[in-house]
């Protein structure tokens, strides 16, 4: 056990040193895609001395990661740069690693907690993810903090659990991954009704505050991103792909095209997209179901995505087709496999754990499997990308560590 503890600490230190190097190397890099767009919106808001969203965003296509963009505005306002976001990401990532250790120890055992830290510290995406200005780390930090607090027998901690969960949702609307597990935990532990009430009440309080504040400023009750309609219609149209496809919005023959959309508010456009997408799914259930299955594979196919916003198409983790044209199929495939190696090992031990520890699936340990199941099922309703498995990757790591621990005991290591 002492040797395992030392290995865990060494793995954490190696991960920390690598992340510090990543910060140094990418300190002033120009970021692209969603990450670059977050920065552009934050710059524009600061230029006009407003927070996001403002009345100027009423006719946008959608409201996008408001909690995170406001976080970037704060950084730009007081620090004059987005570069420090990497340092904040590093600090939150350290917190996430500790929370994984804490949860593994609480639900499983000390050996599993050490192995979880080792695996999580050696995953490539965990090294690079601190550099991009994305929602991934802030969301997971606040969501995991909320989950840890919700396990407490103290009402004030449960109150803050709901509060932090809505902050996570303000950053990225994915808290539905955690809420079922929190309620299952409370049920298993036979928590009194006051715990449920406190948790739900704290969430509604912050939702109300955010919503009313934006109602006054923007004219609409906004408490989270409104990208549901845009994402759904990208997965439900005649030209739909299993991934992101923005071209459909400018194609006049596609159902995603809206004439004079500039005259419609983001809320009106969102409703139109959802109605048209649902109608298409009802008319094309087989095609949608086929793509849904394909998205299940795409979601987990690799874990080499975080350097794409830093290096663009030249990145061997970026667009697969553009990479092949630039670097050749063999090179692209090789680097994706190398970068995802520890991730694949985690998947292997995760499946192994599900089999050898199948009797624990319906125990309290299965709460983490609920997160994976809910996250997977709901994510694949929309376009899929490998980075979308990140919010529940920690659950895979914990169960993989449980499988490694079982193997160690079996081999008497």
Helices and strands as residue ranges (DSSP letters): H 2-25, H 33-47, G 55-57, H 66-79, H 85-107, H 110-122, H 124-128, H 136-150, H 155-171, H 176-188, H 193-217, H 228-234, G 246-250, G 261-263, H 266-283, H 285-300, H 308-311, G 312-314, H 320-327, H 329-339, H 341-356, G 358-360, G 364-366, H 367-379, G 386-392, H 393-410
